[in-house]
Each structure stands twice: as structure tokens, then as C-alpha cells.
Amino acid sequence: MRRLTTRTVLLLAMIAAVAVFPLTLAAGGRREAAHHAHDHGNDISINNAWIRASVDGDENGAAYMVIRNRGKESIRLIAARSDLALAVELHTHTRVDGLMRMIEVPHVEVAAGEEVVFEPGGYHIMFLGLTSGFTEGDRHTIDLIFEGRDPVAVSFVVQPLATRGGMQHNH
């Protein structure tokens, strides 16, 4: 087991205190993260950050969120960092020869005043070679890397895919 430094514990405590995502029962019995935002500076907010729960044997996983740009210039998400997997990539789905294919993308642009939704079947953070599974209810911090900005640490809650709908992420 890895020992946490005092700085790491304080950082995690601050993140937990600022970015609480209580689970609520939505209509129809669906569990969803509350519409609470991670505010990062004056122009970026991250909402509804969640990770698909693993099934035994899963080697890969996916995370989803909504990025809102309240600024006057577009922003680019160029990477995500985490020790949850051997590799972490930005992905989307596209139609190739009549079939939907998952592909890595170099960045995700969020226009000024707009938002981009990361959801099953669309943009997502892809975890390749999981270091451990994702258990429902757990929280994990993922660093989002925006071009020309400091990394943004975001807390993601693990939820079953069935509560959100969408596609499997097996390569």
C-alpha cells in the first residue's frame, strides 16, 4: 500500500470539501451525480463527472463529464492524467464504413460560451490497462490538462453504466 504525503492528504481533503458530488435518486430510480460543478478559474467548470463501474475482468474503462467554457476564448482539453491505468487517452466514436468505431483524438475543443458533453457513444476519457477495477461509489481524481493552463484535478464518482445508458468500452 502506498503512503500518502501530508501535502497529498491536504489536497485530497480540499478537493473533497470543494467538489462534493452527492448521489441522489432521480426520477425513475436512476442514480445520478448531482448537478454540482467543479469551478476552475473564472471560465471552466466540470459537471457530472463519473466513471463507468468495472465488471470482473475488464481491462479498460471510461469516464464522462460535461465541460463548460464560460470564457471569451475557446479552450482545448489536450490530455487526462491518472494512475488508474497504464494509459489514459481522449476518445470519441465515429462512423467508418457504416460502423461505429472508437478513435483517439488529439484534443477536445470547447468554444467560448459553450459546453461539450462526454457521454457513452461520444467523447470520453479512455483508461487502457486498468491498474485496478472501478467499484461503484468510489471516487477517483483525474487531472485534466487544458492547453496553456495548469492541470485541473477533478473528482469522478464510479457509477454503473446501466444507470446512465450507453455503450460498452471494450477494445
C-alpha positions as CSV (number, residue, x, y, z in Angstrom):
1,M,0.0,0.0,0.0
2,R,1.3,3.4,-0.9
3,R,1.8,6.0,1.9
4,L,0.2,9.4,1.3
5,T,2.2,12.5,2.0
6,T,0.8,15.3,4.1
7,R,0.5,17.5,1.0
8,T,-1.4,14.8,-0.9
9,V,-3.8,14.3,2.1
10,L,-4.4,18.0,2.3
11,L,-5.0,18.3,-1.4
12,L,-7.4,15.4,-1.3
13,A,-9.3,16.9,1.6
14,M,-9.6,20.2,-0.2
15,I,-10.9,18.5,-3.3
16,A,-13.4,16.5,-1.3
17,A,-14.5,19.6,0.6
18,V,-14.9,21.8,-2.5
19,A,-16.1,19.2,-5.1
20,V,-18.8,17.1,-3.3
21,F,-21.0,15.1,-5.7
22,P,-23.8,13.6,-3.5
23,L,-25.7,10.9,-5.2
24,T,-29.4,11.4,-5.5
25,L,-32.3,9.3,-6.6
26,A,-33.6,10.8,-9.8
27,A,-37.0,10.1,-11.4
28,G,-37.4,6.5,-12.4
29,G,-35.0,5.3,-9.8
30,R,-31.9,6.4,-11.8
31,R,-28.9,7.3,-9.6
32,E,-27.0,10.3,-11.0
33,A,-24.4,12.7,-9.7
34,A,-26.0,16.0,-8.7
35,H,-25.6,18.9,-11.0
36,H,-22.8,20.3,-8.9
37,A,-19.9,22.0,-10.7
38,H,-16.2,21.9,-10.2
39,D,-15.3,25.6,-10.8
40,H,-11.8,26.0,-12.1
41,G,-10.9,29.6,-12.5
42,N,-13.3,32.1,-14.0
43,D,-14.1,30.3,-17.2
44,I,-14.1,26.5,-16.8
45,S,-16.5,24.3,-14.9
46,I,-16.7,20.5,-14.9
47,N,-20.1,18.9,-14.1
48,N,-21.5,15.4,-13.8
49,A,-18.1,13.7,-13.6
50,W,-18.5,9.9,-13.5
51,I,-16.6,6.7,-14.3
52,R,-18.3,3.5,-15.6
53,A,-18.1,0.8,-12.9
54,S,-15.9,-2.2,-13.9
55,V,-17.0,-5.8,-14.3
56,D,-14.6,-8.5,-13.3
57,G,-12.0,-9.0,-16.0
58,D,-12.4,-5.5,-17.5
59,E,-9.0,-4.3,-18.8
60,N,-10.3,-0.9,-19.9
61,G,-12.7,1.7,-18.6
62,A,-14.2,5.1,-19.4
63,A,-15.0,8.4,-17.7
64,Y,-17.6,11.0,-18.6
65,M,-18.4,14.6,-17.7
66,V,-19.6,18.0,-19.0
67,I,-17.0,20.7,-19.7
68,R,-18.4,24.3,-19.8
69,N,-16.4,27.2,-21.1
70,R,-17.7,30.4,-19.7
71,G,-14.8,32.4,-21.1
72,K,-14.5,34.6,-24.2
73,E,-12.0,32.3,-26.0
74,S,-12.1,28.6,-26.9
75,I,-10.2,26.2,-24.7
76,R,-8.7,22.8,-25.6
77,L,-8.6,19.7,-23.4
78,I,-5.4,18.1,-24.6
79,A,-5.0,15.2,-22.2
80,A,-6.1,13.5,-19.0
81,R,-3.7,12.0,-16.4
82,S,-4.3,9.3,-13.8
83,D,-2.5,6.3,-12.2
84,L,-5.7,4.3,-12.6
85,A,-4.5,2.8,-15.9
86,L,-1.3,2.2,-17.9
87,A,-2.5,4.7,-20.5
88,V,-5.2,7.4,-20.4
89,E,-6.5,8.9,-23.7
90,L,-9.2,11.1,-25.1
91,H,-11.6,9.2,-27.3
92,T,-14.7,9.6,-29.4
93,H,-16.8,7.5,-31.6
94,T,-17.1,8.0,-35.4
95,R,-18.7,6.2,-38.3
96,V,-16.2,4.4,-40.5
97,D,-17.6,2.3,-43.5
98,G,-21.0,2.2,-41.9
99,L,-19.7,1.0,-38.5
100,M,-19.2,2.9,-35.3
101,R,-15.5,2.9,-34.3
102,M,-13.8,4.3,-31.2
103,I,-10.8,6.5,-32.0
104,E,-8.3,8.5,-30.0
105,V,-8.5,12.3,-30.6
106,P,-5.6,14.8,-30.0
107,H,-7.8,17.3,-28.2
108,V,-11.4,18.4,-27.5
109,E,-12.2,22.0,-28.2
110,V,-14.8,23.8,-26.2
111,A,-15.9,27.0,-27.9
112,A,-16.4,30.2,-25.8
113,G,-19.7,30.2,-24.0
114,E,-20.4,26.5,-25.0
115,E,-20.2,23.1,-23.4
116,V,-19.0,19.7,-24.5
117,V,-20.7,16.6,-23.2
118,F,-18.5,13.5,-22.6
119,E,-21.0,10.6,-22.7
120,P,-21.3,6.9,-23.8
121,G,-21.2,6.8,-27.6
122,G,-19.4,10.1,-27.8
123,Y,-16.4,11.8,-26.2
124,H,-14.9,10.1,-23.2
125,I,-11.7,9.6,-21.2
126,M,-10.4,6.1,-22.0
127,F,-8.4,4.1,-19.4
128,L,-6.3,1.4,-21.1
129,G,-4.8,-1.4,-18.9
130,L,-6.6,-0.7,-15.6
131,T,-4.4,-1.0,-12.6
132,S,-7.5,-2.0,-10.5
133,G,-11.2,-2.1,-11.1
134,F,-13.7,0.7,-10.6
135,T,-16.1,-0.1,-7.7
136,E,-19.5,1.6,-7.6
137,G,-19.5,4.5,-5.1
138,D,-15.7,5.0,-5.2
139,R,-14.2,8.4,-6.1
140,H,-11.1,9.0,-8.1
141,T,-9.3,12.1,-9.0
142,I,-8.3,12.7,-12.6
143,D,-6.1,15.6,-13.8
144,L,-7.5,17.3,-16.9
145,I,-4.8,19.1,-19.0
146,F,-6.0,22.1,-20.9
147,E,-3.7,23.8,-23.4
148,G,-1.8,26.7,-21.8
149,R,-3.2,26.1,-18.3
150,D,-2.3,24.4,-15.1
151,P,-3.7,20.9,-14.6
152,V,-7.3,20.7,-13.2
153,A,-7.9,18.0,-10.6
154,V,-11.5,16.7,-10.9
155,S,-13.2,14.1,-8.6
156,F,-15.1,11.5,-10.5
157,V,-17.7,9.1,-8.9
158,V,-18.0,5.5,-10.0
159,Q,-21.5,4.6,-11.2
160,P,-22.9,1.5,-13.0
161,L,-23.2,2.0,-16.8
162,A,-26.8,0.8,-16.6
163,T,-27.9,4.0,-14.7
164,R,-26.5,6.2,-17.5
165,G,-27.2,4.2,-20.6
166,G,-24.6,3.9,-23.4
167,M,-22.1,1.6,-24.9
168,Q,-19.5,-0.9,-23.7
169,H,-15.9,0.2,-24.0
170,N,-14.0,-3.0,-24.8
171,H,-11.3,-2.8,-27.4
